[in-house]
Amino acid sequence: MRQLLLLLTLLCLTVTAEAAVKTRVVEYKQGNTLLEGYLAWDDARSGARPGVLVVHEWTGINAHIRQRTEMLAKLGYVAFAADIYGKGIRPTAPADAAKIAGIYKNDRPLMRARARAGLEELKKQKFVDPRRLAAIGFCFGGTTVLELARDGADVNGIVTFHGGLSTPTPQDARNIKGKVLALHGADDPFVKADEVAAFQDEMRKAGVDWQFVSYGNAVHSFTNIAAGTDNSKGAAYNEKADKRSWQAMKVFFAEIFK
């Protein structure tokens, strides 16, 4: 009987912990553009805690990004998924996504401004400690958070998951204030060896505290289960790389937020 009561108690505690994560859609602006982000936090916790900005893939804020934002909340962070594209702009077809992402890839000041707007909105949220901030990004979002860092944003750290690493202004790496963790698929056909080498050279020349982790047998989009599992397509989910990269992020956060 005592074992049954203990089991029921543990079950209740687990359910309570799950229910403590709250989410809401947040409208905000960059200039005259209306943006719509996604906020998640653990309502059972009290007091200030680190804030984590999350930047989406080329399809905009989707189920994968909302899930990652909620996962961060469960870890004890206030997480905010920034909207780079604008409210209602959520392309689904690859051609449309490539076209919209290309606007920002070809206009890095605009990309940086949208990321900055997201960071400022995160800092406004209840419980966020503005002295402890990080930004993570997936694919297009990885490129974006690196540009945010190169723009001199006050963040403790940046994590890019299978993100583009190149930039038209590598000299801006001298503006990076936090540490950088790049998590890469070793067989990624979209971010090739020469781009990786240029990124590493950029980090070295700027004196950045950086880490680069390459996951074997992983291609682009290795964290997104919706990408399927066919590596021949160039973008595919890889369970091992997904779990290992998320764990690497957690270790990195423990270091920068200690």
N, C-alpha and C positions, 0 to 999 in steps of 0.2 A: 504493500500500500504506500509506504514511504517513497519507494522508487517511482511509483506512478505519479504521486504528487510532485516529486522533483521534476519528472519529465514534463508534466503539464506546466509547471512554473517556467521551465526553460523555454517551452514552446510559446508561452505568453510573452516572455521577454523578447523572443525573436520577432514575433509579430509586431510588438510595440516598437522595436527598433526599426523595422521596415516602414511602419506607418509614420515614423518621425520625419522622413524625408519629404519636404514640401517643394512644390514647383509652381512657377507662374510665368506667364508671358509678359515681357516688359517692352513697352514702346519707348523709343528714345530717338534722338536725331543726331545727324552729322551734317552741319550746315542746314540746308533746307530739305534734306532727304530723311524721310521717316523710315526708321529701322525697327525690327522686331526681334528681340533676343529671348533667351530662355534661361531662367534662373532656377537653381536648385540649392537647398540647404537643409541641414538636419535641425529640425525644430526642437529636438529633445536636448540639444546642447545649449549651453549658455556662454556668454562672453565673446570677446573678439577672437577671430580665427583667420588663418590665411585665406586669401581670395585667389581663385584660379580662373583665368580667362580661357575659354575654349573657342577655337576657330574652325569652322566647318570645311568640308570637302567642296569640290566644284559644283555640287548639286545644292548647296546651301544647307541650312539647318534641316536635318532629317532625323529619322528614328535613331540612327546610329549616334549622331551627335547628342541628341537628347538623352540617350542611354548613358553615354560617357559622362555627361554633365551630372546625371543622377548618381553614377558610380563615385564620382569625386565627392559629392555631398555625403555619401555613406562613409567615406574616409574621413569626414570631419571638416571639409573645406566648404566655403561658399563658392559655388561654381556658376559662371555666367557664360552662356554660349552667345557670342557676338554675331550680329548679322552684318556681313560685309556688303551684300547685294542690295538690300532694301526690302521693306515689307511686301510680301506677296510674290517676290521673285525667287522661285524655287524650281529651277529647271530640272527636268527628268530625263529628257533625251540627251545622249552624249554630245550631239552636235550643238544643241542649245547651251549645255553646260560649258562646253569648250569656248563658245562665243562669249558668254558672259564672264567667265573666268579670265578670258583674254583681255577684257577691258581693264582689269586691275593689274594683270601681269605686265601690261604695256603702259600702265600709269601707276608707278610705284608710290608717288606722293599721295594719290587718292587711296591706294591700298593701305598705306600707313595711317592716313587720316581716319579711315573707317575703323581700323584696329584701335587707334587711340581713343576714338569715341566709345568703343566697347569697354576699354580699360577704365575710362572715366566713369562709365555707368556702373561697372563692378565696384569701384571704390565708394560709390554712393550708397551701396546696399548695407542694410543693417547687419551688424556683427563682423563686417570685413575690417581687418587690421590693414590699413593702407601701407604699413611698413613691411608687410609680408605678402608679396604678390608674385604670381607666376603666370605664364601663358603657355598653353599647349595647342598644337594644331595638327590636323590630319590632311595629308595630300596638299591641296591648295592652301589649306589652313596652316600647314607647316611652313610653306613659303611666306605666308602672311605674318606669322609670329616672329620669324627671323627678320623680316623687314621692320616690324615693331621694335625689335631689339636694336637693329642698326640705326633706328631713328632716335635712340637714346632714352627709351622709355625706362622709368624707374620700376624695374621688376627684378626680383631676386634670381629668377631663372626662366629659361625657355626650353620647351621640349617639342621637338618635331617628330611626328610619326609618318614615315614614308612620304616626306614632303620634298618639294623642289628646293634645291640648295643654292641655285645661282641667283645673282643679282647684277643689275647694270652698274651698281656703285659699290664695289667691294671695299673701297676705302672707308666707307661708312662703318665698317666693323669696329673702328676705333671708338665709336660712340657706345658700344655695348657695355652695359653696366653690370649685368648679371651673368650667371653661368649658363652654358649652353649644352644641351644633350640632344644629339641627333640619332634617331633610331631608324635604321635603313634596311631594306630588303636587299640582300647580296646579289640577287638576280633581277633587280628592278630594271626593266628595259627603258624606262622613261627618265630615270636619273642615273646616267651612265658614269663609268669610271672617271672620265675627264672632269665631269661636274663635281664629283666627290673630291677629286684631287684639288680642284680649284677652291672648293669650300674650305678644305683643311688648310690650304696655304693661306687663305684669307684670315682664318682664325689665328694661325700662328703669327702672321705678320702684325696683327692687331693686338697680340698679347692677351687674347681671350682665354678664360678658363673653360675649356671645352672637352667634351667627350663624344666619340663617334662609335656606335655599336652597329655591326652588320650581322644580320640574321641569315644563315645559310638556308637555301631552298625556298626563300621568300621573295616574292615579287612586289609590285605596287599594291597598295590597298590591303596589306596583310592583316589589318585589324578589323576590317569590315566584313562580317559574315555574308552580307548581301552581294559581295563580289564573286561568290562562287568559289570553286576550288581548282579551276583549270588554269595552271600556271602559264600555259601556252598563250593565253589571252593577254598576258602582261600585267593584269590586275587580278588578284585572287586572295581569298582568305587563307591564313595559315595559323592554326590554333596555337602551335608552339611559339611562333614569333609573337603572336598577339599576347599571350600570357607572359612571356619573358619580357617583352617591351613594357607592359603595364607594371610589372614588378620593378623594372629598372627605373621607371618614372617615380614609383613610390620611394625607392631608396634615395633617389635624387632629391625628392621633396624633403625627406627626413634630414638630408644634409643642409639644404638651403634654408629651411625653416627651423633649424634647431635652436 
